[in-house]
Every structure is written in structure tokens, then in C-alpha cells.
Amino acid sequence: MKTADWTLNQEEGELRVLTGGAGAAAKMGHRLTIVMQSWQAAVAWADDEPAGAELVVDVDSLQVLNGEGGVTPLSGPEKLVVRSNALKSLDAKKHPTITFRADVVVKTETGYRLEGMLQIHGKTRNQVVDLAVDDTGDAWVLSVQVPVTQTEFGVKPYSLLMGSMKVADEVTISFTAKRPK
């Protein structure tokens, strides 16, 4: 028996990228919270269980939400510079989307393990994602936090001051969504 497929987007949830700092002057930089404002997720179902999933993210929808730490607070104009630098690092004009396709979905104690392919910056790699699912009574709350290493996808982390202050190579992808029952 096939059940209805799900679709989710930024109206039902949030997709964030959390960065750290690296280099000798890392304390001078900001730990950024970036939000991807345009994305779509589709979940295919079979026999009342998820059988596959796909997430497509519009890279140009990247917005800098805030920056913690640093010598001075992150101002509005600085957020625009950070956005511009991030889009250059991701080569957004040449690679306008980030995709994750999971063809293997395995039930776990806290939700599902998704195994599939992640494509960033034109490079594709295997990715495992542990999706937590919480039943709130009237909805399902889905959440994920997964580390991604930028250089594994050919993305050079932004740096300045001759590399003494740069974005850490590993970023954390944080996803939450709420699906009414």
C-alpha cells in the first residue's frame, strides 16, 4: 500500500548553517548563523514508512542571520559582505543548488537514518543523516544536525589576514520542520 508523499519547504521549517572560526586570529572572527530561505524537501512513502527523501536548496537564498563573538558586533553591511563572500566560495552562479537524495531509509529508536548522496559545489559524496522524529500529538517534528566538511566538496573556506582568520572547514547543518498529522 502506497501512502501520500510529503512535501515540505521553508514555510514548515528552517535550514541553517552554523560556522566556527579557525586560524591564529579565530577569536577576532564571528561564529555565523546562516539561514537558507528557499528549499524544498520531498519524502516518498511506501507501506506507511518513508522510503526515500530529497532536499533541494537554492544557494542564492543564503542570508546571514547573525554572528556571535568577534571584536565588534556584526553589522547589517557586514552581513551583506559575508553573504557575498559565501556565495563566491560556493560559486552559486555555476552551482545554484545543493541537493541531498536518500534512497535508503532505516527506522531507528529516535527516527530514521537516511543514507544517500549530497551534492555541493558540483561534487557528490555519500552522506548519512540521522533524522530525529518527535510526535507532539498533532504534528511530527523533524530535526537533524549534521557536520559537513566544506573542502570535501571543493569549497574553500573564506579567509582573510593571510589565513590567520578563516571560517572553519567543518560547518554544522541544522534542519527542523513541523508536519501536521
C-alpha positions in Angstrom: 0.0 0.0 0.0 1.4 3.4 -1.0 0.6 6.4 1.2 0.7 10.0 0.3 4.1 11.7 -0.3 5.1 14.6 1.8 6.5 17.9 0.7 8.0 20.5 3.0 9.6 23.9 2.4 10.7 27.0 4.3 7.1 27.6 5.4 7.2 24.5 7.6 10.7 24.6 8.8 14.2 26.1 8.9 17.5 25.1 7.4 20.6 26.7 9.0 24.3 26.6 8.5 26.4 27.2 11.7 30.0 28.1 11.2 33.0 28.3 13.5 36.3 30.1 13.3 39.8 28.8 12.6 43.3 30.2 12.4 45.6 32.1 14.8 43.2 35.1 14.9 40.0 33.0 15.1 38.8 34.8 18.2 38.6 38.0 16.2 36.0 36.5 13.8 32.3 35.7 14.1 30.6 32.4 14.5 27.9 32.7 11.9 24.3 31.5 11.8 23.2 31.4 8.1 19.7 30.6 7.1 18.8 29.1 3.7 15.5 30.9 2.9 14.4 28.7 -0.1 14.4 24.9 0.0 12.1 22.0 -0.7 12.0 18.5 0.7 10.1 15.6 -0.6 9.5 12.3 1.2 8.3 9.3 -0.7 6.3 6.7 1.3 5.7 3.0 0.8 3.7 0.8 3.2 3.3 3.5 5.8 7.0 4.1 6.1 9.3 6.6 4.4 11.1 5.0 1.5 13.2 7.9 0.2 13.8 11.6 0.6 15.2 14.5 -1.4 16.2 18.0 -0.3 16.9 20.8 -2.8 18.3 24.1 -1.5 18.5 27.4 -3.5 22.1 28.6 -2.8 21.2 32.2 -3.6 18.7 32.2 -0.8 21.5 32.3 1.7 21.1 35.0 4.4 23.3 35.8 7.3 21.1 35.7 10.4 23.7 36.7 13.0 27.3 36.5 14.1 28.4 35.7 17.6 31.8 36.7 19.0 34.2 38.8 17.1 35.8 42.1 18.0 32.7 44.1 17.2 29.1 43.1 16.6 28.2 42.0 13.0 26.5 45.0 11.3 24.0 45.0 8.5 26.5 46.0 5.8 29.0 43.3 7.1 26.3 40.7 6.8 26.0 41.6 3.1 29.7 41.3 2.7 29.7 37.9 4.4 26.8 36.8 2.2 28.7 37.9 -0.9 31.8 36.0 0.2 29.8 32.9 1.0 28.1 32.9 -2.5 31.6 33.3 -4.1 33.0 30.4 -2.1 30.0 28.2 -3.1 30.3 29.5 -6.7 26.5 30.0 -6.6 26.2 31.2 -10.2 27.7 27.9 -11.5 26.2 25.7 -8.8 22.8 27.2 -7.9 21.5 24.3 -5.8 22.6 21.9 -3.1 20.9 18.6 -3.1 20.6 15.5 -0.8 18.9 12.4 -2.1 18.4 9.5 0.3 17.5 6.2 -1.3 18.0 4.1 1.9 15.8 4.9 4.9 16.1 2.8 8.0 14.0 3.1 11.2 15.9 3.9 14.4 14.9 4.4 18.0 14.6 8.1 17.6 13.5 8.4 14.0 15.2 7.4 10.8 18.7 7.0 9.3 18.9 8.4 5.8 21.7 7.2 3.5 22.3 8.9 0.2 24.2 11.4 -1.9 24.9 15.0 -1.0 25.9 17.4 -3.8 27.5 20.7 -3.0 29.6 22.9 -5.4 29.2 20.3 -8.2 30.8 17.5 -6.1 28.8 14.5 -4.9 29.6 12.4 -1.8 27.9 9.8 0.3 26.1 11.2 3.3 24.4 9.6 6.3 21.8 11.7 8.2 20.2 10.7 11.5 16.7 12.3 11.4 15.0 12.7 14.8 11.2 12.5 14.7 9.1 13.7 17.7 5.4 13.1 17.9 3.8 16.1 19.5 0.2 14.7 19.2 -1.0 16.9 16.4 2.3 17.0 14.4 5.6 15.4 13.6 8.7 17.5 14.4 11.7 16.5 12.3 15.2 17.6 13.3 18.8 17.0 12.1 22.2 18.3 13.0 25.0 17.0 10.8 28.6 18.2 10.2 29.8 18.8 6.7 33.4 19.4 5.7 33.5 22.1 3.0 36.8 21.1 1.4 35.4 17.6 0.7 33.1 19.3 -1.8 35.8 21.6 -3.3 34.6 24.6 -1.3 37.5 26.7 0.0 36.5 28.2 3.4 36.6 32.0 3.3 39.7 33.5 5.0 41.5 36.9 5.4 44.6 38.3 7.1 46.6 35.8 5.1 44.7 32.8 6.5 45.1 33.8 10.2 41.3 34.3 10.4 39.0 32.0 8.5 35.8 30.1 8.5 36.3 26.6 10.0 36.3 23.8 7.4 33.6 21.9 9.2 30.2 23.5 9.4 27.0 22.2 11.0 23.8 21.9 9.0 20.8 22.2 11.3 17.3 21.4 10.0 13.9 21.5 11.7 10.4 21.1 10.3 6.9 20.5 11.6 4.5 18.4 9.6 0.9 18.4 10.8 -0.7 14.9 11.1 
